[in-house]
Amino acid sequence: MKYATFSLPNDSTPRLGIVEGDRVVDLKKLVAGKLSRPLPDTLLGVVQAGPDAWREIASAATREIAHPPTDASYRHDAVRWHAPIPRPAKNVFCMGINYVSHMEEGARARGREAKIPEFPVFFTKAPTTVNGPYDPIPWHRSVTNQLDHEVELGAII
């Protein structure tokens, strides 16, 4: 199941959805009245609800997805995509310089010799740095004139 956070052009309220083919389906409308507990409003809420809730939500969504309510299914290009978890509860820990081509690219950009680090390089991303996939990236020229465009991928297992 692929979860998403999205909003509509006429309503900027973030919604929890499921990606199904070329559509995103509003999960709250899809499983309305089909769960033994309230559906969390956010993906972080779903994660925090625990395995029993995950299974119940997935089971209800799987049963209903073939025939979603007509007002619950939207084309990919008709919604605004948000970060799945717009505000993580804590810093996200990352590993840097984790593949050779990226290390070489960074060294070239800085006019340095490419050298694989002797030890792993770790860094964090503060919860305030999360951005949606098509949102502008704020750039404060008074703070820096060098940006390293990069994407971070997070997986919840």
Salt bridges, closest charged atoms under 4 A:
ASP11 OD2 - ARG15 NH2 3.05
ASP26 OD2 - ARG15 NH1 3.02
ASP41 OD1 - LYS28 NZ 2.53
ASP52 OD1 - ARG55 NH2 2.79
GLU56 OE1 - ARG37 NE 2.79
ASP71 OD2 - LYS29 NZ 3.59
ASP77 OD1 - ARG75 NE 2.91
GLU105 OE1 - HIS102 ND1 3.49
ASP135 OD1 - ARG80 NH2 2.95
GLU150 OE1 - HIS102 NE2 3.34
